[in-house]
């Protein structure tokens, strides 16, 4: 198996046209990934772009060459490096990542044992993968375990590499958080975190609800935010029975009180997918912070945010004014409005958010049928990840990945469809 020399000469500059599927890394604008037939391509542009993360293809090449011959590992097919770009071509491993599979405890323990054997073989050659997330561990149609994405791998003595892969021990290198136990850890969080967190919330102390005192020379933006938070505190949609907004936000040293911190939630949601240039539909927007931050900080092209509470929508509009962005807000009651599907579909969204909403609706079947119209959905449910995956699969989504758990222990899932979908990041590249 070899790469087409003519293709390699052009693929760095025309990957979107020359490959069957191609993606840009959401964390590094210099990276492209794609496949053509049985070959997988990694492309690195070396010009500085302000990217947050840099993959080192020469190091990954060295790792894969040292691991050559170990089953279940991509094999190097070709390597090209030129001024300004480099391309690594490997065999394309096919399978579904563990993060997308509903596995029982027995099967998961057996796969963890098999993964331990695989990383032990790598350690024998002085390699520690260092990023053993469930997204990087594939299970093919024949039940074979496969390991991908070696861009974070390190070298060392076999005993050191084994300690890093099994226990996450630092031993002179950077700490390792994703060991062979990562799939079990995620499974445990998805199953046990929600009930545990629900019990802990019953013991929490009362929240501080006092609005901050604005300085005499407060900017118009701060005054708009203060007005938005006061309005949101009066809305029943935020926290029924309590005069407090849904999210807490710190701006210019002033803390606008809320039930839970917004910045922590935003860090998780921002990393789920690439929003640049996309049209985003937010179903159940509350105070509109998600749409506002997608436009202001994540490069979204347009945002439509809907909610049924007119008071909360007024607060959302004031928040948008304070941050100098212009999402569209619309009042829709999913349980009362007759033709809300057509009104929202006309927006033509690329990404749809449905966070902690379906649980509250009377006609959930209608709502999931609507979600199933779209190619990329970010969904937060009230039930276990396994239960929510079944509902989303029934709606037509074929790639469902647990990306995190919310502060309330609820699963947040990235859902996509097959070949017609918005380009899906290969497992582990997010």
C-alpha positions, 0 to 999 in steps of 0.5 A: 500500500502506497500513497499517490505521489501526485496527491501528496504534492498537492494535498497540503494545499487542497485537502478539502478537494482531494480527500474523501473527508477532511477536517480541521482541528478545533484546537489547532488551526494548523492541522488538517486530518482526512482519509482517502480509501484505506489511507489516513492523512495528517497535514501540518502547516508550520506557519504560526497562526496563534493556535492553542496546540501544536502537534509534532508530526516528526515525533508521531512518525518516530513513534509509529515507526518504532511501534511498527509490527504491533497489531492494532496500531496504524502503520506508516505508509508515507511521509513528506516534509516541505518548507511550510508543510508536512504530511504523514500518511498511515493506514486507516483503522476502522472502528467505533470509539469506546466513547460511542458504545454502550458497554456493560461492566463485564465487556468493559473490564475485558476490553480494559484488560486487552488494552493493558496488554496492548500498552504493555507491548508498546511500553516494551518498545519504550513508548507511552501513548499518554492519551488513552481516552475512550475516543482513541480506543476503537472496536472494529466490526470483528471485535478487535481493539485498536489504538489511534492518535499517537501525537501525545506519545512519549519515549522512555525506559519500558518500566517508566512507560508502563507505569505512565500508561497504567498508573499515570505516574509522572516519573520525570515527564509530564503527568498523564491523566488518561491511562488504561483506566480512562474508559472505566473512569468515564463509565463510572462517571456516567453511571454514578455521578448524577445520583451522587451529585444530586445528593450533594446538592441537597447539602449545599449552603444557600447561594449568595444572591446579592448584586454587586455594587457598580462603581460610579464610573461603571461602563454602559456594558456593566450597567447593561449586565446589571440590568440583565441580571436583575431581570433574570433574577425575577424570571421563573425560568432561571430558578423557580422560587428563588430570586437568582439568575441561572448563571454566575458571571464575573466581569471586570472584577464584579461577580453577577450572582447565579446558581452555577458558574458560567465560565466553567460550563463555557470551557466545556461547551466551547471545546465540543466542536468547531463553531467557526463560520457556523449558524447555531440554534440554541433551544431553551436559551435561558439568559442567552449566554451560550449564543452570546459567547459563541458569537463573541469568542468562538467565531460563530457566524449567526445564532438564534436563541429561543425560550418561552419566558419573555422576561428571560428573553429580555434579559438575554437581549440586554446581555447581548447588548453588553457584549456587543453581539447580535444573536436573534432571540425568539419566544417559542413554547414547544408545548403550546405553539403549533408550527414551531418546527418550520419557524426554526428549521428556516434558520438553517442551523449547522449546529443545534443545542438542546441542553437540559430541555427535553426532560421538561417537555410534554411531547418529547417524541415531537421534540426528538423528531425535530432534533433528528432533522439536523446533522450536528447536535449538542445535547444534555439530558437528565438521564444516564448517558446510555439512556440518552444515547438510545433516544438520540440513536432512535432520532437518527444520529449514528455517532454519539459521543459523551464529551463531558458531564455537567456540574449537575452530573448530566451527560453532555453528548455530541451527536452526528450522522453518517456521511452526509453529516457536518464533517465529523472529527475522527475519534481522539482528534478533539 
